[in-house]
């Protein structure tokens, strides 16, 4: 690695189990023997839970897409009997052709998304004009307007730079089969709505769009999911990876590492536990009760100055049930080897401090004492007084007048 430069490299890890994983990255950099270890942690969930909210009946293609892989767990429910208290158990909620959103459902979905969940909306072909407006305004998303049924629309562009389709295709060739919509809504074009198109029609309009909503995402499709209106569900090379990536996407990824002295506020899921429970942190032979404050589904942990050494620290209520593992490292600024010269220090801080320069032979203690007390001359005065006293004695003894 060149001096004052950096190199990006990739290390492949085989993850064979679920739960929390602790990673230690080490380099051998003799004779520099500090900051050669970096601690990380990450979590692999046992299941990704998906909820599909239907008005009439479940969509068989959605069921087939998720039930083919045991890592995903799919539940279907109906809009008339939703259990809002279970939303926190899901990572993805799909709204399958709902004719309208009640005030309660709209609020719960907005809260779910802000807390890190993902919501996908496939519109109903028979919804009333403006039926989704209040719901979408709560997300600052564009609205559904006219439902066009008189022309077939071909998707011709995939946004492979965005997470949902990134790394899905080795290359997007001209012969890749992309979805075709036989009927589709036109989205409004409000300039203050931060839309990110994922799939785009030939005329430039969006077929599938994404909106970032705090810690989660809202995904909007322009066409209903029913195969009568769109062939998206039978387009496996787009539909299946799109759903999988939407289920695992995060607007704000969990930090894999933290820094001692800088990161004193941590966050973890509270998961509806009683407010009077006491969280503990342990690691590196240390165990203590941190400052803790519960805000909704989260608990805010304050470590203060308790953490002194780098390593892994575990958060728990019961020692056998680890809730989260935090990897702490020393601040990398301690390794910075670039310094300001005495002139630069004087220029920046001369009005607030004194800059002491040492010669090769001077000691810092003597220089600081001299700077604080001034130049000490009393020793010279004593020496000179003794010398002159000696001269006076010689004069009196040998000088004859």
C-alpha positions in Angstrom: 0.0 0.0 0.0 1.6 3.3 -1.0 2.3 5.9 1.7 -0.7 8.0 2.7 -2.9 5.9 0.4 -5.5 3.2 0.7 -6.4 0.0 -1.1 -9.9 -1.7 -1.2 -9.8 -5.5 -1.2 -12.4 -8.2 -0.7 -12.4 -11.2 1.6 -15.0 -14.0 1.1 -16.5 -15.5 4.3 -18.5 -18.7 4.5 -21.3 -18.3 7.0 -22.5 -21.7 8.1 -24.8 -20.8 11.0 -27.4 -18.2 12.0 -27.2 -15.8 15.0 -24.4 -13.4 16.0 -20.9 -13.7 14.4 -17.7 -12.2 15.7 -15.0 -11.4 13.2 -11.4 -10.2 13.9 -9.3 -8.8 11.1 -5.6 -8.8 11.8 -2.5 -7.7 9.8 1.2 -8.2 10.4 3.0 -4.9 10.0 6.3 -5.2 11.8 7.8 -3.0 13.4 4.5 -1.1 13.8 2.7 -3.2 16.4 -0.4 -1.1 17.3 -3.8 -0.9 15.6 -3.1 -4.1 13.8 -6.5 -5.7 14.9 -10.0 -4.7 13.9 -13.1 -6.2 15.6 -16.4 -6.6 13.8 -19.8 -8.3 14.4 -22.8 -9.1 12.3 -26.1 -11.0 12.7 -27.6 -13.6 10.4 -31.3 -14.1 11.0 -32.8 -17.6 11.1 -35.8 -16.5 9.0 -36.9 -13.6 6.9 -40.6 -13.2 7.7 -42.9 -11.8 5.0 -46.6 -10.8 5.4 -48.9 -10.5 2.4 -52.1 -8.4 3.0 -54.9 -9.4 0.5 -58.3 -8.0 -0.1 -59.8 -11.1 -1.7 -57.4 -14.0 -2.1 -53.7 -14.7 -1.9 -51.6 -14.6 -5.0 -50.3 -18.0 -6.0 -47.2 -16.7 -7.6 -46.1 -14.8 -4.5 -46.7 -18.0 -2.5 -44.6 -20.0 -4.9 -41.7 -17.5 -5.0 -41.2 -17.5 -1.2 -42.2 -21.0 -0.3 -39.5 -22.4 -2.5 -36.7 -21.4 -0.1 -36.9 -22.4 3.6 -35.0 -19.2 4.6 -38.2 -17.2 3.9 -41.4 -17.6 5.9 -44.6 -16.3 4.3 -47.9 -15.5 6.0 -51.1 -14.4 4.3 -53.8 -12.3 5.9 -56.8 -10.2 4.8 -57.2 -6.5 5.1 -60.4 -6.9 7.3 -58.6 -8.8 10.1 -55.0 -7.5 10.4 -53.2 -8.0 13.7 -51.1 -4.8 13.8 -49.2 -6.0 16.9 -47.4 -8.6 14.8 -46.0 -6.1 12.2 -42.7 -6.0 14.3 -42.2 -9.7 13.5 -41.9 -9.1 9.8 -39.1 -7.7 7.5 -41.3 -7.3 4.4 -45.1 -6.5 4.1 -46.7 -6.8 0.6 -50.0 -5.0 0.0 -51.6 -7.1 -2.7 -54.2 -5.1 -4.7 -55.9 -3.4 -1.8 -58.8 -1.2 -2.9 -58.1 1.3 -0.1 -56.0 1.9 3.0 -57.8 2.5 6.3 -56.4 5.2 8.5 -55.1 2.6 11.0 -53.4 0.5 8.3 -51.8 3.5 6.8 -50.4 4.7 10.1 -49.1 1.2 11.1 -47.4 0.7 7.8 -45.7 4.1 8.0 -44.4 3.3 11.5 -43.3 -0.1 10.4 -41.3 1.4 7.5 -39.7 4.2 9.7 -38.5 1.5 12.1 -36.7 -0.4 9.4 -39.3 -2.5 7.6 -40.0 -2.7 3.9 -43.4 -2.3 2.2 -44.3 -3.2 -1.3 -47.6 -2.0 -2.9 -49.2 -3.7 -5.9 -52.3 -1.5 -6.7 -55.8 -2.7 -7.2 -57.2 -2.3 -10.8 -60.6 -1.2 -9.5 -59.6 1.3 -6.8 -61.4 4.6 -6.6 -59.5 7.7 -7.7 -57.5 9.1 -4.7 -58.0 6.0 -2.6 -54.3 5.7 -2.0 -53.5 9.5 -1.8 -53.5 9.9 2.0 -51.5 6.7 2.5 -48.8 7.7 -0.1 -48.6 11.3 1.2 -47.6 9.9 4.5 -44.5 8.5 2.8 -43.9 11.5 0.6 -44.4 9.3 -2.4 -45.9 10.0 -5.8 -49.6 9.2 -6.2 -51.4 6.8 -8.6 -53.4 8.8 -11.1 -54.8 7.5 -14.5 -55.2 3.8 -15.1 -54.3 3.1 -18.7 -55.7 0.0 -20.3 -55.5 0.9 -24.0 -51.8 0.1 -24.7 -49.2 -2.4 -23.8 -46.1 -1.1 -22.0 -42.7 -2.7 -22.2 -40.1 -2.4 -19.4 -36.7 -1.7 -21.1 -34.4 -0.5 -18.3 -33.2 -2.1 -15.0 -31.5 0.1 -12.4 -28.6 -2.3 -11.7 -26.8 0.4 -9.6 -29.5 0.1 -6.9 -29.4 -2.6 -4.2 -32.4 -4.5 -5.4 -30.9 -5.4 -8.7 -27.2 -4.9 -7.9 -25.2 -8.0 -8.5 -28.3 -9.9 -9.7 -27.2 -10.0 -13.3 -23.6 -10.5 -14.6 -24.7 -8.4 -17.5 -28.0 -7.0 -18.8 -28.1 -8.2 -22.4 -30.5 -7.1 -25.1 -32.2 -10.5 -25.1 -33.1 -10.5 -21.4 -36.9 -10.9 -20.9 -38.3 -7.9 -19.1 -41.9 -7.4 -17.8 -44.7 -6.2 -20.0 -47.8 -4.4 -18.6 -51.1 -4.7 -20.4 -52.6 -2.1 -18.0 -50.8 0.4 -15.8 -51.2 3.4 -13.6 -49.4 6.7 -14.3 -47.6 8.1 -11.3 -47.7 11.8 -10.4 -44.5 13.7 -10.8 -44.3 15.9 -7.7 -40.8 17.5 -7.6 -40.5 17.2 -3.8 -40.9 13.3 -3.8 -37.6 11.5 -3.8 -38.4 8.7 -6.2 -35.7 6.2 -7.3 -36.9 4.2 -10.4 -36.0 0.5 -10.3 -37.8 -0.7 -13.5 -38.6 1.8 -16.3 -40.8 1.7 -19.4 -39.6 2.7 -22.8 -41.3 6.0 -22.5 -39.4 6.9 -19.3 -42.2 6.3 -16.9 -41.7 4.2 -13.8 -42.9 0.6 -13.5 -41.3 -0.1 -10.1 -40.1 2.7 -7.8 -38.4 3.0 -4.4 -38.7 5.6 -1.7 -36.4 5.7 1.3 -38.4 6.3 4.5 -36.1 6.8 7.5 -34.8 3.3 8.3 -37.0 1.4 5.7 -38.2 1.5 2.1 -41.5 1.8 0.3 -41.7 0.1 -3.1 -44.5 1.0 -5.6 -45.5 -0.9 -8.7 -47.4 0.8 -11.4 -49.3 -2.3 -12.4 -51.5 -4.8 -10.4 -49.9 -8.1 -9.6 -52.6 -10.1 -11.3 -51.3 -11.8 -14.5 -54.2 -10.3 -16.4 -52.5 -6.9 -16.1 -48.8 -7.7 -16.0 -46.5 -10.7 -16.7 -44.2 -9.7 -13.9 -45.1 -12.8 -11.8 -44.1 -15.2 -14.6 -40.9 -13.3 -15.3 -38.7 -15.4 -12.9 -35.4 -13.7 -13.7 -36.7 -10.4 -12.5 -39.6 -11.1 -10.1 -37.9 -13.6 -7.8 -34.6 -11.9 -7.1 -36.5 -8.5 -6.8 -38.7 -9.9 -4.0 -35.7 -11.5 -2.2 -33.6 -8.4 -2.3 -36.6 -6.2 -1.2 -37.1 -8.5 1.8 -33.5 -8.1 3.0 -32.9 -4.5 2.0 -32.1 -1.9 4.7 -32.1 1.9 4.4 -29.6 2.1 7.2 -27.3 -0.9 7.6 -26.3 -1.9 11.2 -22.8 -0.8 12.1 -20.4 -3.7 12.1 -17.9 -1.8 14.3 -17.8 1.0 16.9 -15.1 3.2 18.4 -14.1 3.6 22.0 -14.5 7.1 23.4 -16.5 8.2 20.3 -19.6 5.9 20.2 -21.2 6.1 23.6 -24.8 5.8 22.4 -25.9 2.4 21.2 -29.3 1.1 20.0 -31.0 -2.3 20.1 -34.4 -3.8 19.6 -36.6 -3.7 22.8 -39.1 -6.1 21.3 -42.0 -5.1 23.6 -40.4 -6.3 26.8 -41.3 -4.8 30.1 -39.9 -1.4 30.7 -38.6 -2.3 34.2 -36.1 -5.0 32.9 -32.4 -4.2 33.3 -30.0 -4.6 30.4 -26.4 -5.6 31.0 -23.2 -5.5 29.0 -20.3 -7.9 29.4 -17.0 -8.5 27.7 -13.2 -8.6 28.2 -13.7 -9.6 31.8 -16.1 -6.6 32.4 -19.8 -6.6 33.3 -21.8 -3.5 34.1 -25.3 -2.0 33.9 -25.3 0.7 31.3 -27.5 3.8 31.1 -30.7 2.7 29.3 -33.8 4.5 27.9 -36.7 2.7 26.1 -38.2 4.6 23.2 -40.9 2.6 21.5 -39.5 -0.7 20.0 -35.9 0.4 20.7 -33.7 0.7 23.8 -31.0 3.4 23.8 -27.9 2.3 25.6 -25.3 4.7 27.1 -21.9 3.2 27.8 -20.3 6.4 29.2 -16.6 5.8 29.8 -17.0 2.2 30.9 -15.4 0.6 27.8 -11.6 0.9 27.9 -10.3 -1.9 25.7 -11.1 -3.1 22.2 -13.0 -6.3 21.7 -16.5 -7.7 21.6 -19.2 -6.6 24.2 -22.5 -8.5 24.5 -25.8 -7.0 25.5 -28.2 -9.2 27.4 -31.1 -9.6 29.8 -30.4 -13.2 30.5 -26.8 -14.3 30.0 -27.7 -17.3 27.9 -29.7 -15.1 25.5 -27.4 -12.6 23.8 -29.5 -9.7 22.3 -26.7 -8.0 20.4 -22.9 -8.0 20.1 -21.0 -4.7 19.7 -17.5 -4.8 18.3 -15.4 -1.9 19.7 -12.1 -0.7 18.4 -9.6 2.0 19.4 -10.1 5.2 17.5 -8.0 5.0 14.3 -7.0 8.7 14.7 -4.5 7.5 17.3 -2.5 6.0 14.5 -2.3 9.3 12.5 1.4 10.1 12.0 1.0 13.5 10.4 1.8 16.5 12.7 1.7 20.3 12.5 5.0 22.1 12.6 5.7 24.6 15.4 5.0 27.5 13.0 1.6 26.0 12.1 0.7 25.5 15.7 1.6 29.1 16.5 -0.4 30.3 13.5 -3.5 28.3 14.6 -3.4 28.4 18.4 -0.8 31.0 19.3 -3.4 33.2 20.9 -4.5 30.4 23.3 -1.3 28.5 24.0 2.5 28.6 24.1 4.4 26.4 21.7 7.7 25.1 23.2 10.4 24.0 20.8 13.1 21.7 22.1 16.7 21.4 20.9 18.4 18.0 20.6 20.0 18.3 24.0 17.2 20.1 25.9 14.9 18.2 28.2 11.2 18.9 28.1 11.0 19.3 31.9 13.7 22.0 32.0 12.2 23.8 29.0 8.7 23.8 30.5 10.0 25.0 33.9 12.0 27.8 32.1 8.9 28.8 30.2 6.7 28.9 33.3 9.3 30.5 35.7 11.4 32.6 33.3 15.2 32.4 33.0 16.7 31.7 36.4 19.8 34.0 37.1 20.3 33.5 40.8 22.8 30.7 40.4 24.9 33.0 38.2 24.7 35.8 40.8 25.9 33.4 43.6 28.8 32.2 41.4 29.8 35.8 40.5 29.5 36.9 44.1 31.9 34.1 45.2 34.3 35.0 42.4 34.4 38.7 43.4 34.8 37.7 47.0 37.8 35.7 46.1 39.3 38.5 44.2 38.8 40.9 47.1 40.5 38.4 49.5 43.5 38.2 47.1 43.7 41.9 46.8 43.7 42.4 50.6 46.4 39.8 51.1 48.8 40.6 48.2 48.1 44.2 47.3 50.4 46.5 49.3 49.6 50.1 49.3 
